[in-house]
């Protein structure tokens, strides 16, 4: 091509990929191997010493995974990326580079229930402490900052309620505090929102969801924006100080604006080991090729379903930022003008029992704990994904007892509405 910057749909198909140089295969091959042969002893030593780029062992990197990493980095506008085994693994690997025992990070209270559980309970064993803030009250993030704060974590579109987070406003707080802003962009995908354009320093995804898009492969990814100076404050020794395992290399000094992605690979993935299977990388790459087509259909369907529910007498409220009446509609217009996503919640007048009953009566919607599938999905968060929380915490996170979460697929919208209509009528 010329010097023209490729468009999003072109990048979704082509970024990171070339025909296989040996066979000419057009689709990226699955390099289903544990390890790779070195040219000679000097080549091996240079790879292990971070003096050359190349393949060593699939736990650290793999050619199939590398195409996936380059593609998502291109779609998000980042400098580099690292694929890992799941979205949860991405969060562990990211925070391992930033936090020491006793350190804190601030997280938006409106998050996926699994992340709330991971942050509140699992991370305690590492000595990492979460401080919660309200994404609807930007000042709460400022109040939460202490000398121990090392990062701020938010979701661009929050799970389960589908609310839109004011990324730029929270980025301003992070800049003032001198800490990186981490944005989970799973529900939006870069087709709808590119958090780096709005001040994010690190983006994470559960590749399992919209990027893969077909409910068949687990995966996660970390994207380095290349925007944060890891040496400025002395708060991030993993990146700014000499690494003894690599002969005193300072990662920020050596790798510049993709140092964080390198740290996640050679310090996090290498030692923690949550490697992504090359087969899963291949499946997710295939899914990404149709991301723009799918996401637009997801959003168009979701808006139609939300409008139907908002007018139904059994429904007390609908939380979908794509509705003109929604409190997050202005933020949706700013951050996600192509659509407000496909995951949202609604509340039933019959409360907890009505939510459980509705889930059991739906026929086309699949009752399961996932989002971002081509198929439409439903769950009652209070009895499942957020069941570990007390009632007050459930309500604060958008998963009250009367709430049902939908992930709208790419079926015909008329069929989805008919299924909801029969279930609500029953």
C-alpha positions in Angstrom: 0.0 0.0 0.0 0.9 3.7 -0.2 1.6 5.8 2.9 -2.2 5.9 3.5 -3.0 4.7 7.0 -5.3 1.6 6.7 -8.8 1.9 8.0 -10.2 -0.1 10.9 -11.8 -2.9 8.9 -8.6 -3.3 6.8 -6.5 -3.6 10.0 -8.9 -6.1 11.5 -8.2 -8.4 8.5 -4.6 -7.7 7.7 -2.7 -6.2 10.7 0.3 -8.3 11.8 -0.3 -11.0 9.1 1.7 -12.0 6.0 1.5 -15.1 3.8 3.6 -17.8 5.4 7.1 -17.5 3.9 7.6 -21.2 3.6 4.3 -22.5 2.3 2.5 -19.4 1.0 -0.4 -20.1 3.3 -2.7 -17.0 3.4 -4.3 -17.7 6.8 -1.9 -17.4 9.7 -0.7 -20.9 10.6 -1.1 -22.5 14.0 2.4 -22.9 15.3 1.5 -25.7 17.6 5.0 -26.2 19.1 6.4 -25.7 22.6 9.9 -24.5 21.5 12.0 -23.2 18.6 15.4 -24.2 17.3 18.2 -21.6 17.7 20.6 -20.7 14.8 23.7 -21.2 17.1 24.9 -20.6 20.6 25.3 -16.9 20.1 21.8 -16.6 18.7 20.4 -18.4 21.8 22.4 -16.2 24.2 21.2 -13.0 22.5 17.5 -14.1 22.7 17.8 -15.0 26.4 19.6 -11.7 27.1 17.0 -9.6 25.4 19.5 -8.4 22.9 17.5 -9.8 19.9 13.9 -10.5 19.2 12.8 -14.0 18.3 11.1 -17.2 19.5 12.4 -19.2 22.5 9.5 -21.1 24.1 5.7 -20.7 23.6 5.2 -19.8 27.2 7.0 -16.5 26.4 5.9 -16.0 22.8 4.7 -17.8 19.7 4.4 -16.7 16.0 0.6 -17.2 15.9 0.2 -15.2 19.1 2.5 -12.5 17.7 0.1 -11.8 14.8 -2.7 -11.5 17.3 -0.7 -9.2 19.5 0.2 -6.9 16.6 -3.3 -6.9 15.3 -4.9 -5.8 18.5 -2.2 -3.2 19.2 -2.9 -1.7 15.8 -6.7 -1.7 16.4 -6.2 0.0 19.8 -3.5 2.4 18.6 -0.9 1.0 21.0 2.8 0.4 20.6 2.8 -3.3 21.4 0.7 -6.0 23.0 0.9 -9.3 24.9 -1.6 -12.1 24.6 -2.3 -14.3 27.6 -4.6 -17.1 28.7 -7.6 -15.0 29.8 -8.8 -11.5 30.8 -8.1 -12.3 34.4 -4.6 -13.4 33.6 -4.1 -10.0 31.8 -5.1 -8.2 35.0 -2.7 -10.2 37.1 0.2 -9.7 34.7 -0.4 -6.0 34.4 -0.6 -5.3 38.1 2.4 -7.5 38.9 4.6 -5.0 37.0 3.2 -2.0 39.0 2.5 -3.1 42.5 4.7 -4.2 45.4 3.2 -5.7 48.7 1.4 -3.0 50.5 0.7 -0.9 47.4 -2.7 0.3 46.4 -4.7 0.7 43.2 -7.9 2.5 42.7 -10.7 0.7 40.8 -14.1 1.8 39.6 -16.8 0.2 41.6 -18.8 -0.7 38.5 -16.9 -3.7 37.2 -17.4 -7.2 36.1 -18.2 -9.3 39.2 -15.2 -11.6 38.6 -12.9 -8.6 38.6 -14.5 -7.3 41.9 -13.8 -10.7 43.4 -10.3 -10.9 42.1 -9.4 -7.4 43.3 -11.1 -7.8 46.7 -10.0 -11.3 47.6 -7.4 -13.0 45.4 -5.0 -10.0 45.3 -4.9 -9.8 49.0 -2.5 -12.7 49.0 -0.1 -10.6 47.0 -0.4 -7.7 49.4 -2.1 -5.6 46.7 -4.9 -3.4 48.1 -7.8 -2.1 46.1 -9.5 1.2 46.9 -13.0 1.6 45.4 -14.2 4.8 43.7 -17.5 5.7 42.0 -17.2 6.3 38.2 -20.2 8.6 38.5 -18.3 10.8 41.0 -14.9 11.7 39.5 -13.9 13.5 42.7 -14.1 10.1 44.5 -11.0 9.0 42.5 -9.1 12.1 43.6 -10.0 11.4 47.2 -8.8 7.8 46.9 -5.3 8.8 45.9 -2.6 8.2 48.5 1.2 7.9 48.4 0.7 4.1 48.0 -1.4 4.5 44.9 0.2 2.9 41.8 -2.6 2.7 39.2 -6.2 3.4 38.4 -8.4 0.7 36.8 -11.7 1.3 35.0 -13.9 -0.3 32.3 -14.8 1.7 29.3 -18.3 0.2 29.2 -19.0 -1.3 32.6 -20.3 -4.8 33.1 -23.1 -5.6 33.8 -25.0 -2.3 33.5 -23.5 -1.1 30.2 -22.8 2.3 31.7 -20.2 4.5 29.9 -17.2 5.7 31.9 -15.7 9.2 31.5 -12.3 8.1 30.5 -10.8 11.5 29.9 -11.9 12.9 33.3 -10.4 9.9 35.1 -7.3 10.1 33.0 -6.8 13.7 34.3 -6.9 12.4 37.8 -4.3 9.7 37.0 -2.0 12.2 35.3 -2.2 14.5 38.4 -1.4 11.5 40.7 1.4 10.4 38.4 0.0 6.9 37.9 -1.1 5.0 34.8 -4.7 4.6 33.8 -5.7 1.0 33.0 -8.8 0.5 30.9 -10.6 -2.8 30.4 -12.1 -2.3 26.9 -13.7 -5.7 26.7 -17.4 -4.7 26.2 -16.6 -1.8 23.8 -13.9 -3.4 21.7 -11.7 -0.9 19.8 -14.4 -0.7 17.1 -16.6 1.4 19.5 -14.0 3.0 21.8 -10.2 3.4 21.7 -9.3 4.3 25.3 -5.7 5.3 24.3 -7.2 8.2 22.3 -8.8 9.4 25.6 -5.8 9.1 27.9 -5.4 5.4 28.8 -1.9 4.2 29.3 -2.7 0.5 29.3 -5.7 -1.4 27.8 -6.7 -4.9 28.7 -9.3 -7.2 27.1 -10.9 -10.5 27.6 -10.4 -11.8 24.1 -13.0 -14.4 25.0 -15.7 -11.8 24.4 -16.3 -9.5 21.4 -12.8 -9.7 19.9 -13.0 -13.5 19.5 -16.8 -13.2 19.3 -17.9 -16.8 18.9 -17.8 -18.2 22.4 -15.2 -20.8 21.6 -11.8 -19.7 22.9 -10.5 -18.2 26.1 -7.9 -15.4 25.9 -6.7 -12.1 27.2 -4.5 -9.3 26.0 -2.5 -6.3 27.3 -1.9 -3.3 25.1 0.8 -0.8 25.9 -0.1 2.8 24.8 3.6 3.8 25.1 2.5 7.0 26.8 3.7 6.6 30.4 7.2 7.6 31.7 8.0 4.7 34.0 11.2 6.3 35.2 9.9 9.7 36.2 8.8 9.0 39.8 10.8 5.9 41.0 7.4 4.2 41.8 7.9 1.5 39.2 11.2 -0.3 39.8 10.3 -3.3 37.7 10.6 -1.0 34.7 13.0 1.7 35.8 15.6 -0.2 37.9 18.3 -2.7 36.6 16.9 -6.2 36.2 19.3 -8.7 37.7 17.9 -11.6 35.7 18.8 -9.7 32.5 22.3 -8.5 33.3 21.2 -5.1 34.7 19.0 -4.0 31.8 16.7 -1.1 32.6 13.6 -1.9 30.6 12.3 1.6 30.2 15.7 2.8 29.1 16.2 -0.1 26.7 12.8 -0.5 25.1 11.3 3.0 25.3 7.7 3.4 24.4 6.9 -0.4 24.5 8.8 -1.1 27.7 5.6 -2.1 29.6 4.6 -4.7 27.0 8.2 -6.1 27.3 8.0 -6.2 31.1 4.7 -8.1 31.0 6.3 -10.6 28.7 9.7 -11.2 30.1 8.9 -10.7 33.8 5.2 -11.5 34.1 4.3 -14.1 31.4 7.7 -15.8 31.8 7.4 -16.4 35.5 3.6 -16.6 36.1 3.1 -18.7 33.0 -0.5 -17.9 31.8 0.4 -18.5 28.1 -2.3 -18.4 25.4 -2.6 -21.5 23.3 -1.6 -20.9 19.7 -4.8 -22.7 18.6 -6.9 -20.2 20.7 -4.9 -17.3 19.1 -5.8 -18.6 15.7 -9.5 -18.8 16.6 -9.5 -15.3 18.0 -7.7 -13.9 15.0 -10.4 -15.4 12.8 -13.0 -13.8 14.9 -11.4 -10.4 14.8 -11.6 -10.3 11.0 -15.4 -9.8 11.2 -15.3 -7.6 14.3 -16.5 -4.4 12.6 -19.4 -6.3 11.0 -20.4 -8.0 14.1 -20.1 -5.1 16.5 -22.4 -2.9 14.4 -25.0 -5.6 14.2 -24.7 -6.2 18.0 -25.3 -2.5 18.7 -28.2 -2.1 16.2 -29.9 -5.2 17.7 -29.2 -4.0 21.3 -30.8 -0.7 20.7 -33.9 -2.2 19.2 -34.2 -4.7 22.1 -33.7 -1.9 24.7 -36.4 0.2 23.1 -38.8 -2.8 23.3 -38.1 -3.4 26.9 -38.3 0.2 27.9 -42.0 0.2 26.7 -42.9 -3.1 28.3 -45.3 -3.0 31.3 -43.4 -5.7 33.3 -40.1 -3.7 33.1 -39.4 -1.0 35.6 -36.2 0.4 34.0 -33.7 -0.2 31.3 -30.0 0.7 31.6 -28.7 1.2 28.1 -26.6 4.2 27.1 -27.9 4.1 23.6 -31.4 5.3 24.7 -31.8 9.0 24.6 -33.4 8.9 28.1 -30.4 7.1 29.7 -28.2 9.0 32.1 -25.1 7.9 30.2 -26.4 8.8 26.7 -24.2 12.0 26.5 -21.1 10.0 27.4 -22.1 7.4 24.8 -22.4 10.1 22.1 -18.9 11.3 23.0 -17.0 8.1 23.4 -19.0 5.5 21.4 -20.9 7.3 18.6 -21.2 4.1 16.5 -23.1 2.4 19.2 -23.4 1.9 23.0 -22.4 -1.7 23.0 -24.4 -4.9 23.2 -24.4 -5.7 26.9 -27.0 -4.0 29.2 -29.3 -4.6 32.1 -33.0 -4.1 32.8 -35.0 -4.4 36.0 -38.2 -6.3 36.5 -41.1 -5.1 38.6 -41.4 -8.6 40.1 -37.9 -8.3 41.7 -35.5 -11.2 42.3 -38.0 -14.0 41.6 -39.2 -12.4 38.4 -35.6 -12.2 37.2 -34.9 -15.9 37.9 -38.2 -16.8 36.3 -37.6 -14.8 33.1 -34.2 -16.5 32.5 -35.8 -19.9 32.7 -38.5 -19.1 30.2 -36.4 -17.6 27.4 -35.8 -20.0 24.5 -33.6 -18.3 22.0 -31.4 -16.6 24.6 -28.8 -18.9 26.1 -28.5 -18.8 29.9 -24.8 -18.8 30.6 -22.0 -16.7 32.2 -20.4 -15.1 29.1 -20.9 -12.0 26.9 -19.8 -11.0 23.4 -21.0 -14.1 21.6 -22.7 -14.2 18.2 -25.6 -15.8 20.1 -27.8 -13.7 22.5 -27.1 -14.5 26.1 -28.9 -13.9 29.4 -28.0 -14.1 33.1 -29.4 -13.0 36.4 -26.3 -11.4 38.0 -27.5 -11.3 41.6 -27.8 -15.1 41.7 -24.7 -15.9 39.7 -21.8 -13.6 38.6 -22.3 -11.1 41.5 -23.6 -13.6 44.1 -20.5 -13.2 46.3 -21.4 -9.6 47.0 -23.8 -8.4 49.7 -27.0 -6.7 48.6 -25.6 -3.2 49.0 -22.5 -4.0 46.9 -24.7 -5.7 44.3 -26.7 -2.5 43.9 -23.6 -0.3 43.7 -22.1 -2.5 41.0 -25.3 -2.4 39.0 -26.4 -6.0 39.8 -29.3 -5.5 42.1 -31.7 -8.4 42.9 -34.3 -7.3 40.2 -31.6 -6.9 37.4 -31.3 -9.1 34.3 -28.2 -8.8 32.0 -28.5 -9.3 28.3 -25.7 -9.8 25.8 -27.4 -9.2 22.4 -26.1 -11.3 19.5 -26.4 -11.0 15.8 -29.6 -12.9 15.2 -32.6 -11.2 13.6 -33.8 -8.6 16.1 -37.5 -9.5 15.5 -36.8 -13.0 16.8 -35.0 -11.7 19.9 -37.9 -9.4 20.7 -40.4 -12.2 20.2 -38.6 -14.4 22.6 -38.5 -11.7 25.3 -42.1 -11.0 24.7 -43.2 -14.6 25.2 -41.1 -14.9 28.3 -42.3 -11.7 29.9 -45.9 -12.6 29.0 -45.5 -16.0 30.6 
